[in-house]
Amino acid sequence: MKLDMLTALFVFMLATFLGLDIIRRVSRLLHTPLMSLTNAISAVTVVGAILLAGEGHDRLSTILGSLAVFASTTNLVSGFLITDRMLRMFKKKESK
């Protein structure tokens, strides 16, 4: 099934607004588990971007795939760093 440009744009906009609304309603206590889930989704995105960049159909798909690899990897690494920092806040401090 091939989507025309208008349908693809509509789906993208709907997913964006729905995602923003869902994320906005998440409790602060669930932020760390949500970040972990987002990291898992970013890992899948990195794999898809690598596949897109490596196919080499044309120059545009290679450039867009490479940009997607960079953006997804940046999101993945920063998400893990933020999650690690938040989890360290909840650990008990060792007394000497």
N, C-alpha and C positions, 0 to 999 in steps of 0.2 A: 504494500500500500504506500503510495507516494503522496506526501503532503505538499500542498502548494504553500507559497511563502506566507500568505495571509493567515492560513490555519496554523502554521508553525509559530508565527508571531503571537497569535492568540493563545496558544497553549503555553508558550514561554511566559507571557504576561500573567496568565492565570496562575501558573505555578509560582511565579515570583510573589504575587500578592498573597496567595494562600500560605506560602512558606513564611512570609513576614508576619502574617497574622498569627500563625501557630507558634512561631518562636517568641513573639511578644507576650503570649499568654503563659509561657512556661515559668514555673516558680523558680525563685533563686536557688532553692535547695536542689533542684534537678539540673543545675547548670553543668556540673562536672560530668554526670552520666550522658547528658546531651552532647557535650564536647567530645566524649569518647565515641559516641555514635557518629558524629560528624567526621571524626578522624577515619572511621571505617569507610564511610561514603567517599571521602577524599582519596583513600587508598584505591578504591575501585575506579575513581576518576583518573588517577595516575596511570593505571593499567590501560584504560581506554585511550587516553591521550598518547601513550607510547605506541599503541597499535596504530592510531591514526597517523602519527608522525612517521612511523616506520614503513607504512605502505608505499609512500612515494608516488602517488598517482600524479600529482602535479605540485608545483612549488607552493601554491596557496595552502593546500592541505598540510604540507610539511611544516610551513611556518606557523599556521594556526595550531597544529598538533604540538609543536615545540613550545609555543606560548602556553598552551594548556598544561603541558608537563611542568613548566616552570611555576605557573600559578597554583596548580594542585599540590605540588611538592612543598611550596611555601606555606600553603594553608595546612597541609598535613604536619609539617615540622612545628609550626607555631602553635597549632592545636595541641600537640603532645607536650610542648613546653608549658603552655598555660595550664593544661590538666595536671601536669606534674607539680607545678607551683601551687595550685589550689589544694592538691592532696597533701602536700607538705604542711600546709596551714593547719590541717586537722590532726597531724601526728602529735603525740605527747612529747614534750621536751624532756630529754634525759637529764636528771639531776646528778651532779658530781659530788 
